[in-house]
Amino acid sequence: MIRFEQVSKVYPDGTAAVHDLSFEVAEGELVTLVGPSGCGKTTTMMMVNRLIEPTSGRILMDGEDIAGVDPVKLRRRIGYVIQQVGLFPHRTILDNTATVPFLTGWKKAKARARAAELLDLVGLDPSLYGSRYPDQLSGGQRQRVGVARALAADPPVLLMDEPFGAVDPVVRERLQDEFLNLQATVRKTVLLVTHDIEEAVRMGDRIAVYGEGRIEQFDTPATVLGTPATPYVAQFVGADRGLKRLSVTRVEPDDLEQPPVARLEEPAGVAAARLRADDARWAVVLTLGGDLHGWVSTEELTLAGQEGTVGDLARRMDAWVPVGAPLKHAFSEMLQYDAGWVAVLDGARFVGVLTPAKLHEALRRSVDADAQGVPRDQVEFDSVADA
């Protein structure tokens, strides 16, 4: 969708903002441009909508050289989200959101209907927020309006310049999650500029790590964190890149252990005898259909004797994550609930448990898989869990 071919930007005083950039962003891909201030990432993004003109090279959008496209028409085909949002203070939220459709000639009723649809999509009820003005909204709400406005004319490309930098960390994380969920639905081609490597890792399908005016590495978040291409990249992503990689390594069924299981309707005494025979101290409690109900200790079942069922003694399972969740979420659940393992679910169906040893093994497999260029299930090493 977007292709840079040997693009450079040199200012009249000789300052080279970017030098010889060549990379491609696929349709529907979210690429984060990350690096320190002054490295050229914002210049790169602004050349896409021709707010800055390149000195040399070509930028193509959907196969067309944008140098030959009228800049105003080009910008109306591109959504743009900035840190300070830039809403018009004298216009309602609904009319702010409908700005680009108005400018491109949509009839007022159609433009406002589209605006209402987008506000609803970003979690702002148009019947509640549409008639308000920007100063009546929180910073996070205004940022959502900025995203809705950028999407209003259904542009194929979205440019985002530090879009979540002006809000507090808690709101920022929530907005990031909301945008990723939105992106899964709308599948826009996105360039997102950030100086925060954790945001870049969390948001990007791929990351372009900038040095001084050039890209030092352009790859998936997992590869950038696992195998930095240069000492500069290794220093930039930080010595804790292994911890950051937890955010981009997913829980897979092969990572899990299969613990002892007790069924909800099973007599307590029967379950206790079976678990003692297996030298098990506890069991996961499942329904007949295999859904997670909770957990129970062998000691409690033994004390109950022949009275009652497993379901009468089962405790709620607080520490759980869905299959496919980042390892970071699983680790957070372990810490939050002081748990030695977390349950992993597919919907409500129980898949297995992730232990600290298996979490470490999954992370090692992910790093080695990238280094060897093979799937995770093909990586072999001595497991801590088997020691």
Steps between C-alpha positions, in 0.01 A plus 500: 500500500783745590847467353807716558767480230835653597332802659711777654419838650777760521424855613662811342748532789628149424318322782407148389172406670481157338736323262433233238185348651370192323224294660145385434183492709252234394128565469331469838832500687578715805864611499647696789785746440699525822811685600633796699403861430648637179563162337269564202197287581249789491662635183448157345132499588438858387650426159219249445236777501740752345509736793873458438634439150791256454824624348550180303346159450137398455208420728226286348152441637313209350752500215459873420780754545351754740716778353253514211189518721340829603605543868154604618332202335775273631449616861127440480580136423714471811385503862722698737507471880731721708593515868302814581201380293437840336120508531320822405387651834196678351355189334309215661657156530269370225600778260867467592482133410324578170762760394664308215173364355369860499812617316476224241144594411289255696147616577460614859263219600729231358811655657339522842368145476852380423635708789245348739595152382870567565441656841309190600784283365757675723278467806336843512120489486408766239173573679700596810815652352406616150361837610780575746806714433866396537551681830220288649694177441793341679838468331440133425156571356641774276764256378226254404325775307827567318517138392133502394555818297801347326290198399187692399560511124618135505860576393721207401798648689521632855792708633533526878755734660549419871121449520491382862779711645285774656306279743595327824643144494178325605291677233779451245498123545122489472507712182768278351285193566194670354688603187642150449148357529379763254787425261406132505162609361588778254847373388646833392857542382654689792826684565528582869780720633613455859812547713388225739638154418237330717222670303673411173525136604142485621341670201704404196474207262852612410735761646739738328771592750659830403855615564613837366294545185501135402328176594727272702258205503160432344340181622235347726497605866604151608802500269609851595487406869643150459775565245589871473675565168760744634649607834303824463169310480598282797574811705183676388262214580670462838663234712152392612399408146430146623227639725367716216482190284242357739260752343536352151530128578165326510382214719465192280347161590842331469627723784257355752502226760204271560421493873282253691130552426187445708148519363237723655253219573759248623457380863758666726628172645550342157690800371714514817602134469594544135706815565682341797589202284657742251674689782317817389444784747232674293291468187332724245122465518322469165141459387398193301544708185859590587439858610698642789311522829782554752747294704500284811762366742546130570504575874155659490361210299649253747352681799157497334515121473189355342294814548425730209651544159807668357279793400407561863865562588631663183654845524490774243793519256614861490828459312421421139569628147364413155713288269695735274540765771847656539726331752515837675131473587550150638797615708297794630220264607751285689631804686160657565353186655826363644432185296740224406321455168223646289220320321482544123159500332361483150174685560380319814667170408803406709819446296770460766708692751804721451764474773800731552733232360282457191474877456880522498517211256248667266708818498820307426331308221375823346846659501669187363231453235564848361876450511472166315218606267277207599160464675502494880393136518817398311738649756665249732697569820534372853191612686511642852161338556645155428809544716 
